[in-house]
Amino acid sequence: MKISGVTVWRKVLPLKQPYWLSGGRLKFETLDSTFVRIECSDGTVGWGEGCPWGNTYLPAFGDGTRAALALLAPVVIGEDPAGIGRLNRLMDEALPGHLYAKSPIDMALWDIAGKAAGQPLYQLFGGREGEAVDVNSSISTGTPEEMVALVETARANGYRVHSCKVGGSDPASDIARIEAIESARLRGEKITFDVNRAWTPAVAVEVMNSVSARGWFEQPCETYSQCLHVRNNAPQLIMLDECLHTFEDHLVAWRDSACEGVKVKPNRLGGLSKARQVRDFGVSVGWNMHIEDVGGTVLADTAAIHLALSTPETHRLGSWLCQPHLTDDFAHGLGARNVGGKITLTDTPGIGIEPAEEFLREPFAHYPG
């Protein structure tokens, strides 16, 4: 079996309502997603999706994904799709960096591998760990009252793990938000205060030493070195996200004792292959992890949940789903969905879900063999 062609689609995904993060300095109303279908000589196809969270969240954007695919598609055409590790090395040689653009190809290769093996991806990633994955809510930045109301709404939909977006230049406002959310926390709920790198080190140290919350604080500052400074000057558990891009970044974070946990996002890391490597390392060093993708439809959600479901329960905190934030849904009720605060997956081979071409409409590009 050989790869005979690659087809690419662009899809703009409107959000149900504007989404604010990083202390309200970043606003998002639509996402720009890229879908990839890898076609094989025996008729098998594999699907992938790469969806950066807008243009301002990470050094990644939709147009960049599609421009890079024009270089990467010819690299994999004519190759054996089973050689996933080799194909990732070939892509890295052809285009150093630009990890987010390689993610949809890697995802599609794993979809093909699962179909060829007749197994769901969670089996290929190590086997099911438990029956379900906890869903992680995502609470947009707002006033203390607004954020508590959003937590209560999420709670009514079954969420017991929450990611609350804080951050900004006004320590008093963030202290008020955090204390209000902590006061409303129910027994057994887990809360991460996600700063999305919006604090300076001084503000981070001031806020974190002023609040009663002793749980997780995520990516308090822009750079790794700034986050490490906060780690050494505040009492809370630290989770790192946006400053970790490569396996070496994670190795350095472990060496420096910079955190107790990390976010594992295939699109940020360069695909399921590299995300699995980070996941396995995280398990070996005892980290807790949120395993989810950066953004996208239920296709991207489901692929990431396969990795989460194959992660030991002692090392996973919860997984966020992007699909509930989108107005469009090509597979109502199928794939990774929140059911009472839990996500389960079927044993359908591969990722287990495919977008309809009517949903995607005309291809953006096709690269034949």
N, C-alpha and C positions, 0 to 999 in steps of 0.2 A: 504493500500500500504506500502510495506517495501523495504528497500534497499537490493538487492539480490547479488550485486557484484560491484567491482571497478576495472577498467582497466586503466593502466598507459602507456603512450608513452613518449619517449624522441625524441626530434626533434632539430637538430642543424640548426640555421637560419643564413645564411650568410648575412652580410650587403652589400648594393650596393657599398659602399666605406668606408674606415676606418673613424672612428668617434673619435674625440678628445674632452675631456672636462677636467675640473679642471685645467685650465691653460696649457693644453697640456701634463700634467703628466700621464693621463690615456688614453689609446688607446684601441679601441674595433673594432674587425673585424667580429666576429660571436657572436650570442646569443645562450644560451643553454636553451631551453624551455621544460616544462613538461606539457603534456595534461592528463586530468583526465576525464574518463567517468563513471558516477554513473548509475548503472542499477537497475531498480525497478521491483518488482514482477508483476506489471501489464504491463510491456513492455516499460514504459516511461524511457527515458534516459536524463541525464543532463550533460552538458559539462563545464569544467573549464580549465584554463590555468594559469600556474605560470612561469614567465620568468624574473628572476633577470637580471639586466643589467651587464652581465659579472660577474667576481668574485671579482672585486676591487672597485665597486661603493658603495655597501652596505654590511653589514654582512649577505650575502645570496649568495647561489650558486646552480646550477642545481643539482649536485649530492646530496647536502643536502636536496633538496626538495624530491627527490625520496627515499632517505633513510628514511626520516621522514614519507613518505606515507606508508611505510611498517608497521609502528607503528600505523598510524592514520586510515588506511582503515578498519582494524578489529573493530575499535571503532564505526564506523558508520554503518557497515553491520548489518542487522537485525533490524535497527531502522526505525522509520517513518521519511521520508525525510522532512515532513512539519515542524518538530520541529527544525528549523534552530538555534534558540537561544540555545536550550538545547544541540544540537550536537556541537556547538562551545564551550560550557562549558565543554562537555565531552572531546573534543580534547585538551583543555587547561589543563585539569586534567591529561590526558594521557601523554602530552608532553608540559611542561611549555616553554614559549618562542617560538622560531622558527616560528614566525608569517607568514613569507613568504611561508612556506611549507603548511600552512593550507588554504591559499587563494584559490587554485584551487578547493578544496573540497567545500568550502563555495560558490564559484561561481557556481559550478555545482548544488548545492542545490537550489540556487535561480533560475537557469534555469528550474529546475523541478517545482518549485513553480509557475513560470510564465506560464508554459505549463498547469499545473493543473488548474490555474485560467482562462486560455484563454486570458491572458493579457501580453503585453510587460512589461519588468521590470521597465521602467520609470513610469508606472502607479502604480506599487507596491511600488515604492520609493517616491511617493508623487504626481505624475501626471506631465504631460508635462508643462514646463515653457517656453513659446515662441515656435517658429517653428523650430529653429536650434541652434546649438552650434558653436561659433567661433572656427576656427582652429588656433592652436598656432604653429608657426614654431620653429625649433630648429637649431640654427646657430652654427656650430662647431668653435672652437678656431682657429684663424689664424692671419695673419697680418691685419692691419686696412683695407687695400684694398681688401683682400680676404673676410673678413667678410662683408663688405659693398656689395660686389658682390653677396654673398650668400643671403643677405637680399633682394637685387633686384630680384634675381631669385625666392625667395619665394613670393615676392610681385606679380610677374608675374603670379604665380599660385593661386592668390587670397588671400594670407595670409595678414592680417593686424594686427596680434598680433605676436610678435616675442620674442623668448628666446635666447639671445646671450651669448655664453659661454666665460667668461673671467676668469682671475685669474692667479696667479703665484707669483714669488718673485721679479719681476721687475716692480715697480709702474709706471715708465714712459711708458712702453709698454702698460699696461692696460689703463692708462689715454689716450694714443693715440687711442687705439681701441674704447673706450667709446665715445670720442669726435667725432671720424669719423662717428660712427654709429648715434650719436645724430644729427650731421650735415646733414645726409642723411635721417633722419626721415621725413615722410610725415605727413601732418595734419590728425589727427584722428587715427594714428597708435599708438599701445601700445607696449612698449619694457620693458622687464625684463632683467637685466644683471645678469646672473646666474653664480655664482662663484664656485658652487659645492664644497664648504669648502676649497678652495685652498689658501686663504689668512691667514696670521697671523693677529691678531687684529691690530697691528701697521700698516701693509700695508693697511688693509681695511680702517682704519680711515684716513690714508694719501690720498689714492685714492679717497675715497668718498667725502672728503672735498676739493678736487682739481678740480673736474669735474663740468661741468655745468648741467649734468643730475640730475633731481630731481624726477625721477620715481622710479621703483621698483629695488631693489637689493636683490638677493636670496642667502640664505645660505652662507654668506661671509666667515665663519670660520668653523673649524672642530666641535667644541662642542657648546652646547647650551649656556654655560656661556660666551664663547668668543663672540658669536653672540649677546648676551645681552649687553656686553660691547660696541660693535660697535653700537648697537641700541641707546645707551645713548650718543654716541659721534659723530654721523653723522646725517645729516639732511634728508636723503632719507627714502622712504617707505621700510620696510623690509618684505620679505617673507621667511618663514622657511620651510625646507623640510627634509633633511636627518637626522636631530637631533631629529625629532619627530616620535616616534614609537607607542606610546600608547595613549589612551584617556587622561590619567593623564598627559602625556607630554604636550598635547595641553592645558589642564586646567592650568598647571603651566605657560605656555607661555602667556595665557590670563591674569592671575593674575599679572604677571610681566610687562605687556604691552610691550612684547618683539617684537611684529610684528603687521602689519596691514593685513597680509594675510598668507595663507599656501598652500602647495601642498597637495592634497588628492589623494593618490595612493593606490588602494586596495591591491596590492601585498606586499607593504611595511607595511601596517597596519594590514594585516591578513585576508583580504577578503572584500567583498562588505558589509557585516554586520557591521564590525567595521568602514569601510570607511563612511558608511551612518551615523553612530553615530557621527563621527567627522564632517561630512558635516552639520548635523543638529545643532551641537554646534556652528560651524562657522557662520551659518546664525543667530543664536540667539545672538551672541556677535558682529556681524557686520563685520566679516572678508570678504575679497575678496579671491577667491580660483581658482586655476587651478585644475581641476579634470580630471585625466588621469591615466593610469597604468604605471608601471616602464618600461615594454617592452613586446614584444610578437607580435603575429599575429593579424589579424583583429578580432579574437575571443576575446582576452583580450581588444583590443581597444573598441570594441562594448559594452562589459559589462560595462566598465568605463563610456562610453558616456551615457548609460542609467541613471547613477547616475548624470552626468552633466546636462542632459536635464531636470531632475526633480528638479534642483536647481534654485532658483530665479535668474533671469538675473542680478539683482542688485548686486549679490554676486559672480558671476563667471566672470573670466577674459578670459578664453579660454582653449582649451584642445588640447594637442599634440597627434598625432597618430604615432605609431611605424611602422605600416605596410608599409608606403611609403619608409622607409629606408631598407626594406628587398628585397632580390632577388626573394624569393618564395612567392606565393600567392595562397591559395587553393580556393578562392572564388572571382574571379575577379569581381569588381564592386559592390559586395554585402556587407552588413554590414556598419560600420562607415567609410565613405570616405569623402575626401575633394572635395567639389564641389563649386568652386568659393569662397573659404575661409569659407565655412559653412559646417556643418555636420548635416544631418537629419537622422532619423530612421523610419523604417516601424512599423506597429502595429502587426507584427508577435509575437505570444506568446513566453515568455522566453527571452533569449538573442537574438534569431532570426537568428542565424547562427550556423552551425556545420561543423567541419572539416571532410573531406572525409578520409576514412581509407587508400585509396591509397596514399594519401599525407603523412599520419603518418607512414605507413608501419607496420612492426612487432611490437606488444606491448612489452614494457619493462617488464611489470609484470601484472599479473591478480590475484585479490584477490576474490575468490568465497565466497558465503554465506554458 
